[in-house]
Amino acid sequence: MSLTSLTIIAAEAHSEPAVSPYVVGAIALGLLLASLLILIAIGGGREHS
């Protein structure tokens, strides 16, 4: 197969991802915000040394 035919086949085989990148980003953001809130809740009452 030539390079052009491989390029055409690869372009035609391209499809949408199974999970949207926005969903993955929203889940990651939610986990980071939840861990930040837990960190603030646990460390908020400690005195500074």
Secondary structure, DSSP 8 states (H G I E B T S, - for coil): --HHHHHHHHHHH----SS-HHHHHHHHHHHHHHHHHHHHHHHTT----
